[in-house]
Amino acid sequence: MKKTSVAQAFMGREWRNLLAVFLLFLLAGCGGMSKVGDLFSDDPATPQAPPAVSTSIALLLPLSAPGETQNIARAMQQAAQLAVKDLGSGTLIIKDSGGTADRARSAAQAALDEGAGIILGPLLSTEVQAVSPVARERNVNVIAFSSVSSVATPGTFLMSFLPDEEVSNVVRYAASKGYRNISLLYPASQYGAAIEQALSRAALSEGSTVVAAKSYAREAAAVTQPAASIAASLGQGSALLLPEGGQMLRTVSGALEGNGISPRSTKILGTGLWDDGLTRSTPIAQGGWYAGVAPQLVQAFEQKYAASYGVKPPRIASLAYDAVAFAVNLQKTGDVSEVGIASPTGFQGSNGLFRFRENGLIERGLAILQMGPGGPDVIQQAPTSFSSPAQ
């Protein structure tokens, strides 16, 4: 936006604010009338209505980004529109964030100029970092979809599946079953680094010990040596966390089996990446535990989406559905402030119970799942309410 446009917008807002203050004083001097048209009326005073909350919800997604990102963004847009249809309320202002910081910033400014009262998205961490200050300047909160915890800031909340939540839940469950010595074999990536940090925090919290941690480049030849090293660290009654899924998990599985590691000798733990069709037929994952959304909830959303669009959605599409439902619920309460968003009671969405912490990170009520050849089974139900204040 050009400097002159910013100045004009600022002066416009200043003038409207001054006019509003003048009218409030005038109303107070005329017996608290609630309508400008009643200023000179002799009717008894009536209570003032609460200030109106914008019913427009901005949805920022990288709809023109290259590759798979665009496909995910399109699915999330459809899920958001499905939520509006199901709820029968909510007005979406859809903007293409483009997958870059500059495009995301411009999209946010355009949505705010069109009267958005809350912003949902964008998806990528670089986009979120660009949008946050723009929204903050206009006193509008953001509920983004990035899984990079560091982009959460005051007024920017993350509606995502965060590694911290999954790791802390499965480590807590493993500790309750006597598995307190945990090793980690993880991909050398941003996600893998987040898992390593999350495991360190969770182990400290639960009184568990991280015995060893080895990373690998995500290619078949690079897994062999780290797998051999981690296998040597595993003693009787140990647990091994494998934050991997799909074909790469099969590669890891083969490398571990070649070093004598199997689910019969070691308790295998996973993450949300196990929500993948290949995992259920991967030998190393059989009987393994991970924290996630109960399968019946996942299936219910997939069926709802497929009934409207004819295809199975990516898992992340459900986040857009829940974000819209959450935003509409906030607008009904009349409180889209940071306090309203971080309500301690939480909200039930298509992925179960969740709430936002004051630091912008999400807390989820997750089930503990056990992987089998027919898919995951719930071995510990997700909570239906939060029993303690958000940390």
C-alpha positions in Angstrom: 0.0 0.0 0.0 1.4 3.5 -0.9 2.2 5.9 1.9 -0.6 8.3 0.8 -3.1 5.4 0.9 -2.0 4.5 4.5 -2.2 8.2 5.5 -5.7 8.5 4.0 -6.9 5.3 5.7 -5.4 6.5 9.0 -7.0 10.0 8.8 -10.2 8.3 7.8 -10.2 6.2 10.9 -9.2 9.1 13.1 -12.1 11.2 11.8 -14.5 8.3 12.3 -13.2 7.8 15.8 -13.6 11.5 16.7 -17.1 11.5 15.3 -17.9 8.4 17.3 -16.7 10.0 20.5 -18.7 13.1 19.8 -21.8 11.1 19.3 -21.2 9.2 22.5 -21.0 12.4 24.5 -24.1 13.7 22.7 -25.9 10.5 23.5 -24.9 10.7 27.1 -26.2 14.2 27.4 -29.5 13.2 26.0 -30.4 10.5 28.4 -28.5 7.6 26.9 -30.6 7.2 23.7 -29.3 4.3 21.6 -30.1 5.7 18.2 -29.0 8.9 16.5 -32.6 9.4 15.3 -33.8 9.4 18.9 -31.6 12.2 20.1 -34.5 14.7 20.5 -37.1 12.1 21.5 -38.8 12.1 24.9 -39.0 8.3 25.0 -37.4 6.5 28.0 -33.8 5.5 27.6 -33.1 2.0 26.1 -30.0 -0.1 26.6 -27.2 0.3 24.1 -26.5 -2.7 21.9 -23.0 -4.1 22.0 -20.6 -3.0 19.3 -21.1 -4.9 16.0 -18.6 -7.6 15.2 -17.6 -7.9 11.5 -19.1 -11.2 10.2 -16.6 -11.4 7.4 -13.9 -14.1 7.7 -10.8 -13.8 5.6 -9.4 -17.0 4.3 -5.8 -16.7 3.0 -4.4 -19.7 1.1 -1.6 -20.2 -1.4 -4.0 -21.0 -4.2 -1.5 -20.2 -7.0 1.6 -21.7 -5.4 3.4 -24.4 -7.4 3.1 -28.1 -7.0 1.3 -30.0 -4.2 1.0 -26.8 -2.1 -1.6 -25.5 -4.5 -3.6 -28.8 -4.4 -3.6 -28.7 -0.6 -4.7 -25.0 -0.6 -7.6 -25.8 -3.0 -8.7 -28.7 -0.8 -8.6 -26.4 2.3 -10.6 -23.8 0.4 -13.3 -26.4 -0.4 -13.3 -27.6 3.3 -13.8 -24.0 4.5 -16.7 -23.5 2.0 -18.2 -26.7 3.2 -18.1 -25.5 6.8 -20.0 -22.3 5.8 -22.6 -24.5 4.0 -23.0 -26.8 7.0 -23.2 -24.0 9.5 -25.5 -21.9 7.5 -23.6 -18.8 8.5 -20.3 -17.0 7.9 -19.1 -14.9 5.0 -15.7 -15.8 3.5 -13.4 -13.3 1.9 -11.0 -15.6 0.0 -7.6 -14.3 -1.0 -4.7 -16.0 -2.7 -1.6 -15.7 -0.6 0.5 -17.0 -3.4 3.0 -18.9 -1.3 5.3 -15.9 -0.8 5.6 -13.3 1.9 4.9 -10.3 -0.4 1.7 -12.0 -1.9 0.5 -12.9 1.5 1.0 -9.4 2.9 -0.9 -7.9 0.0 -3.7 -10.5 0.4 -4.0 -9.7 4.1 -4.2 -5.9 3.4 -6.8 -6.4 0.7 -9.0 -8.6 3.0 -8.7 -6.1 5.9 -9.7 -3.3 3.5 -12.8 -5.4 2.7 -13.8 -5.5 6.3 -12.5 -8.9 7.6 -13.0 -9.2 11.3 -10.6 -12.2 11.6 -8.1 -13.9 9.3 -7.8 -17.6 8.8 -4.5 -18.7 7.3 -2.2 -18.5 5.6 -0.5 -21.9 5.3 3.2 -21.5 5.0 5.4 -20.1 7.8 6.9 -17.4 5.7 3.4 -16.2 4.7 2.3 -16.2 8.4 5.3 -14.1 9.4 4.4 -11.5 6.7 0.7 -11.4 7.6 1.0 -11.1 11.4 2.2 -7.5 11.7 -0.3 -6.3 9.1 -3.2 -7.8 11.0 -1.8 -6.6 14.3 -1.7 -3.1 13.1 -5.4 -3.3 12.3 -6.2 -5.0 15.6 -7.4 -8.2 13.8 -6.4 -11.7 15.0 -5.0 -14.4 12.9 -5.6 -18.2 13.1 -3.0 -19.7 10.7 -2.3 -23.2 9.5 1.5 -23.4 9.8 2.9 -26.2 11.9 6.1 -24.2 12.7 5.6 -23.2 16.3 7.9 -20.2 16.2 5.6 -18.2 14.0 3.0 -18.0 16.8 3.0 -14.4 18.2 0.6 -12.2 20.1 -2.6 -12.2 18.1 -1.4 -15.0 15.8 -2.7 -18.5 16.7 -1.8 -21.8 15.0 -4.6 -24.2 14.0 -2.4 -27.1 13.1 -1.2 -30.5 14.1 1.9 -29.6 16.2 4.6 -32.1 16.8 4.8 -31.0 20.5 1.3 -32.1 21.2 1.7 -35.5 19.5 5.1 -36.2 21.2 4.1 -35.1 24.7 0.9 -37.3 24.6 2.6 -40.5 23.4 5.6 -40.0 25.8 3.2 -39.5 28.7 1.3 -42.7 27.7 4.5 -44.7 27.2 5.8 -43.6 30.7 2.5 -44.7 32.3 3.1 -48.2 30.8 6.7 -48.3 32.1 8.6 -47.2 29.0 10.8 -44.4 30.2 14.0 -45.0 28.2 13.4 -43.6 24.7 15.6 -43.4 21.7 14.9 -41.3 18.6 15.7 -42.0 14.9 14.5 -38.9 12.9 14.8 -37.2 9.5 17.3 -34.4 9.2 14.6 -31.8 8.4 12.8 -28.9 10.1 10.1 -31.4 11.2 12.7 -33.8 12.6 14.4 -31.0 14.5 11.0 -30.0 16.0 10.4 -33.6 17.1 13.9 -33.8 18.7 13.2 -30.7 20.8 9.7 -31.9 21.6 11.0 -35.2 22.9 13.5 -33.5 25.1 10.8 -31.4 26.7 8.3 -34.3 27.0 11.0 -36.6 28.6 11.9 -33.9 31.1 8.2 -33.4 32.0 7.5 -37.1 32.4 10.7 -38.1 34.1 11.8 -40.2 31.1 15.3 -40.4 29.6 16.3 -39.8 26.0 18.9 -42.5 25.6 20.1 -41.7 22.1 19.0 -39.6 19.1 20.3 -40.0 15.5 19.2 -38.2 12.4 19.4 -39.3 8.7 19.0 -37.7 5.3 15.7 -38.7 3.7 17.1 -41.1 1.2 17.5 -44.9 1.4 21.3 -45.1 1.5 21.5 -42.5 4.3 19.4 -44.5 6.8 21.7 -47.6 7.2 24.4 -46.2 9.5 22.1 -44.1 11.8 19.8 -47.2 12.1 22.7 -49.4 13.2 23.8 -46.8 15.7 20.4 -46.4 17.3 19.9 -50.1 17.4 23.0 -50.5 19.6 21.4 -48.0 22.1 18.3 -50.1 22.6 18.1 -52.2 25.7 15.4 -54.4 27.2 12.2 -52.5 27.7 13.3 -49.5 25.6 11.1 -47.5 23.3 12.0 -46.0 19.9 10.3 -43.0 18.4 10.1 -43.0 14.6 8.6 -39.7 13.3 8.3 -40.9 9.8 5.6 -42.2 7.5 4.9 -43.6 4.1 7.6 -45.2 1.9 10.4 -43.6 4.0 9.1 -45.4 7.1 9.3 -48.7 5.2 12.9 -47.9 4.4 13.6 -47.2 8.1 11.8 -50.3 9.0 14.0 -52.4 6.7 17.2 -50.8 8.1 16.1 -51.5 11.7 15.1 -55.1 11.0 18.5 -55.6 9.5 20.0 -54.7 12.8 17.7 -57.0 14.8 15.1 -54.5 15.9 11.5 -55.4 15.7 8.2 -54.5 17.6 8.7 -57.8 19.5 11.9 -56.5 21.1 11.2 -52.7 21.3 8.1 -50.6 21.8 7.8 -48.4 18.7 6.3 -45.0 19.0 5.2 -42.7 16.1 3.7 -39.3 15.3 0.8 -38.1 13.1 2.9 -39.0 10.0 1.6 -42.5 10.7 -1.8 -41.4 9.4 -0.8 -42.9 6.1 -2.1 -46.0 4.3 1.3 -47.5 3.9 2.1 -47.4 7.7 -0.5 -50.1 8.5 1.4 -52.6 6.4 4.9 -51.5 7.5 6.4 -54.2 9.8 8.2 -51.9 12.3 4.9 -50.0 13.0 2.9 -53.1 14.0 1.6 -52.7 17.6 3.2 -49.2 17.8 1.6 -46.3 19.6 1.1 -42.7 18.5 -1.1 -39.8 19.5 -3.7 -38.6 17.1 -7.3 -38.0 16.1 -9.6 -41.0 16.6 -10.2 -42.8 13.3 -13.9 -42.4 13.4 -13.6 -38.6 13.5 -11.2 -38.7 10.6 -13.5 -41.0 8.6 -16.5 -38.8 9.4 -14.9 -35.7 7.9 -13.5 -37.6 4.9 -17.0 -38.9 4.1 -18.6 -35.5 4.5 -16.0 -33.9 2.2 -16.2 -36.8 -0.4 -20.0 -36.5 -0.5 -19.6 -32.9 -1.6 -16.5 -33.0 -3.8 -16.2 -36.7 -4.9 -12.6 -37.2 -3.6 -10.9 -38.0 -0.3 -9.4 -34.8 1.2 -5.8 -34.4 2.5 -5.8 -34.5 6.4 -4.9 -30.9 6.6 -8.2 -29.9 4.9 -10.0 -30.6 8.1 -8.1 -27.7 9.8 -9.8 -25.2 7.5 -13.2 -26.7 8.2 -12.5 -26.4 12.0 -11.1 -22.9 11.7 -14.2 -21.6 9.9 -16.5 -23.3 12.5 -14.5 -21.8 15.3 -14.5 -18.3 13.8 -18.3 -18.4 13.3 -18.7 -19.6 16.9 -16.6 -16.7 18.1 -18.6 -14.2 16.1 -21.8 -15.5 17.6 -20.4 -14.8 21.1 -19.4 -11.3 19.9 -15.8 -11.8 21.1 -13.1 -12.3 18.4 -10.4 -10.9 20.8 -7.3 -12.7 21.9 -9.2 -13.5 25.2 -12.1 -15.0 23.3 -9.9 -17.1 21.1 -7.9 -18.4 24.1 -11.0 -19.4 26.0 -10.0 -22.2 28.5 -13.1 -24.3 27.9 -12.1 -25.1 24.3 -14.1 -26.1 21.3 -15.2 -29.4 19.7 -14.2 -29.6 16.0 -14.0 -32.3 13.4 -10.7 -33.3 14.9 -12.0 -33.4 18.4 -11.4 -31.1 21.4 -9.0 -28.2 21.1 -8.1 -24.8 22.6 -5.6 -22.1 22.1 -3.0 -21.1 24.6 -2.1 -17.5 25.2 1.2 -18.0 23.4 -0.8 -18.8 20.2 -0.1 -22.6 20.2 -2.9 -25.1 20.0 -3.6 -27.7 22.6 -5.5 -30.8 21.5 -7.3 -33.6 23.2 -5.7 -36.5 21.4 -6.4 -40.3 21.5 -3.7 -42.8 21.9 -3.7 -45.2 18.9 -2.2 -48.6 18.3 -1.3 -49.5 14.7 -2.4 -52.8 13.3 -2.7 -54.4 9.8 -6.3 -53.0 9.6 -5.3 -49.5 10.6 -5.1 -47.7 14.0 -7.3 -48.7 17.0 -8.0 -46.4 19.9 -6.4 -47.8 23.1 -6.9 -44.6 25.1 -9.9 -42.3 24.4 -9.3 -38.6 23.8 -10.5 -36.3 26.6 -13.9 -34.7 26.2 -13.0 -31.6 28.2 -10.0 -29.8 29.5 -9.6 -30.5 33.2 -6.9 -27.9 33.9 -6.0 -24.3 32.8 -4.0 -24.0 29.6 -0.3 -23.7 30.2 
